[in-house]
């Protein structure tokens, strides 16, 4: 039986970030043992005229010093998109390390959080990131009743 919690590693790669206009680099992820990754960026208040989005980068170095943009990964959110999300998925990145970059400019944009979901793991169950996930529960065919 397939299981999200056993097959997908979840990591918070950008914490809540107050209003601003500077780009925010996400935590560098090691893709060794995973086939793909999806980044979901959740936004708070986007001020009128804010130019906001995400893009994905990759590199060979774990410290992220050689990161380069991945073609076709840039997404933008309208300044009317307060409270909405953007998701970019990369399958089989060509380099071992990846990160998301939240791009912000012109006017203030609030980042609620960015989560990364690494999937199609070589070894299961995956070990969840303890700084992101503090508890999990899996039920199979649960009956109605008290949660």
KEPAKOL-39554 format. One record per residue (C-alpha): residue in one letter; x, y, z; residue number from 1. Coordinates in pm, 1 decimal. Layout:
# residues N
(a (X Y Z) NUM) ...
//
This chain:
# residues 147
(x (0.0 0.0 0.0) 1) (x (131.7 346.9 -89.1) 2) (x (175.6 602.4 189.3) 3) (x (249.6 975.5 173.8) 4) (x (418.4 975.5 516.1) 5) (x (643.5 681.5 429.9) 6) (x (729.2 788.3 73.7) 7) (x (755.2 1169.6 87.3) 8) (x (1003.9 1368.7 294.2) 9) (x (866.3 1705.6 404.4) 10) (x (1099.5 1992.2 492.5) 11) (x (1035.9 2355.7 574.2) 12) (x (1288.1 2537.5 354.7) 13) (x (1179.5 2900.5 409.3) 14) (x (1036.0 3012.3 743.0) 15) (x (774.9 3283.5 781.1) 16) (x (934.7 3604.5 656.1) 17) (x (802.7 3953.0 724.3) 18) (x (711.5 4200.9 453.9) 19) (x (1001.4 4293.4 231.1) 20) (x (1131.8 4331.7 -121.0) 21) (x (1449.0 4120.6 -108.5) 22) (x (1481.7 3767.2 -243.9) 23) (x (1491.0 3480.9 7.3) 24) (x (1697.2 3168.3 -60.3) 25) (x (1558.1 2841.4 69.3) 26) (x (1751.8 2571.1 250.3) 27) (x (1964.2 2359.5 16.1) 28) (x (1824.8 2005.5 -20.3) 29) (x (2025.5 1693.1 -100.0) 30) (x (1840.3 1500.0 -370.1) 31) (x (2048.1 1183.7 -329.2) 32) (x (1795.7 899.7 -300.5) 33) (x (1498.5 1100.2 -433.8) 34) (x (1364.5 1128.3 -786.6) 35) (x (1190.4 1463.4 -750.5) 36) (x (1092.3 1755.9 -535.4) 37) (x (797.9 1993.9 -520.4) 38) (x (823.2 2332.0 -350.2) 39) (x (502.5 2495.6 -225.4) 40) (x (534.4 2862.3 -132.1) 41) (x (255.4 3010.3 78.9) 42) (x (216.1 3386.3 78.2) 43) (x (66.5 3632.5 322.8) 44) (x (-11.5 3992.2 234.0) 45) (x (111.4 4105.5 -106.4) 46) (x (113.9 4482.3 -136.7) 47) (x (-21.1 4643.8 -454.0) 48) (x (252.0 4646.3 -724.5) 49) (x (451.7 4369.1 -551.0) 50) (x (646.5 4156.3 -797.9) 51) (x (662.4 3816.0 -630.1) 52) (x (737.3 3460.9 -736.7) 53) (x (954.3 3154.9 -698.0) 54) (x (1223.0 2979.4 -898.8) 55) (x (1430.9 2666.2 -843.5) 56) (x (1808.6 2640.5 -857.1) 57) (x (2052.1 2348.3 -858.8) 58) (x (2423.1 2289.8 -803.2) 59) (x (2697.3 2042.9 -718.3) 60) (x (2794.7 2189.9 -381.1) 61) (x (2606.9 2127.1 -55.2) 62) (x (2669.0 2484.1 63.2) 63) (x (2477.4 2626.3 -235.8) 64) (x (2763.0 2848.7 -351.7) 65) (x (2735.2 2727.8 -712.6) 66) (x (2356.2 2743.2 -748.6) 67) (x (2218.9 2823.0 -1094.1) 68) (x (1859.2 2877.3 -1205.2) 69) (x (1674.2 2583.4 -1359.7) 70) (x (1510.0 2671.9 -1689.9) 71) (x (1131.9 2685.0 -1682.9) 72) (x (1091.6 2684.0 -1304.1) 73) (x (998.2 3049.7 -1248.7) 74) (x (642.5 3120.6 -1137.1) 75) (x (484.9 3455.3 -1051.0) 76) (x (193.3 3544.2 -827.5) 77) (x (-18.7 3853.5 -886.0) 78) (x (-21.1 4126.5 -622.6) 79) (x (-385.1 4028.1 -566.7) 80) (x (-274.7 3676.6 -460.5) 81) (x (-251.4 3735.3 -85.5) 82) (x (-312.4 3409.8 101.5) 83) (x (-243.7 3190.9 -202.4) 84) (x (30.3 2946.6 -301.8) 85) (x (269.7 2865.7 -583.6) 86) (x (407.0 2514.8 -644.1) 87) (x (702.1 2420.8 -864.2) 88) (x (793.7 2056.1 -919.3) 89) (x (1128.5 1930.9 -1051.0) 90) (x (1162.5 1569.0 -1155.8) 91) (x (1510.7 1421.3 -1195.2) 92) (x (1719.9 1733.5 -1138.5) 93) (x (2054.1 1707.7 -1318.6) 94) (x (2254.5 1811.8 -1012.4) 95) (x (2251.3 1671.9 -659.5) 96) (x (2152.9 1984.8 -464.4) 97) (x (1847.2 2205.6 -514.4) 98) (x (1684.0 2503.0 -348.2) 99) (x (1391.7 2735.5 -401.1) 100) (x (1429.7 3112.1 -419.7) 101) (x (1137.5 3339.0 -335.3) 102) (x (1170.8 3647.2 -552.7) 103) (x (1031.7 3974.4 -419.1) 104) (x (1051.7 4325.0 -557.7) 105) (x (890.5 4668.0 -602.8) 106) (x (655.1 4645.9 -301.7) 107) (x (628.9 4440.0 16.5) 108) (x (545.8 4071.0 8.2) 109) (x (499.9 3845.7 313.5) 110) (x (611.5 3482.8 294.7) 111) (x (409.4 3254.2 522.1) 112) (x (635.2 2952.5 460.3) 113) (x (780.7 2733.8 185.4) 114) (x (762.4 2356.2 217.1) 115) (x (959.1 2105.6 10.1) 116) (x (825.6 1757.5 -65.9) 117) (x (1096.1 1515.9 -183.7) 118) (x (939.7 1209.6 -341.9) 119) (x (1003.0 870.8 -503.5) 120) (x (1260.5 774.0 -244.7) 121) (x (1506.3 491.4 -304.0) 122) (x (1466.7 378.7 57.7) 123) (x (1142.6 377.1 250.5) 124) (x (1015.8 471.6 492.4) 125) (x (1174.9 813.7 462.5) 126) (x (1293.2 993.2 774.8) 127) (x (1096.3 1313.0 823.7) 128) (x (1276.2 1636.9 907.5) 129) (x (1230.2 1678.5 1284.3) 130) (x (1248.3 2058.4 1258.5) 131) (x (942.8 2052.2 1029.3) 132) (x (737.6 1752.6 1140.7) 133) (x (677.1 1710.1 1513.6) 134) (x (413.1 1440.5 1486.2) 135) (x (247.9 1213.2 1232.3) 136) (x (-52.3 984.6 1232.0) 137) (x (-147.5 722.4 979.5) 138) (x (-483.0 545.7 984.7) 139) (x (-606.5 276.4 749.9) 140) (x (-978.1 252.4 683.9) 141) (x (-1070.0 437.8 1005.0) 142) (x (-1418.7 403.4 1145.4) 143) (x (-1629.0 704.4 1240.4) 144) (x (-1575.2 811.2 1598.0) 145) (x (-1375.8 1034.9 1826.1) 146) (x (-1057.5 1165.7 1663.7) 147) 
//
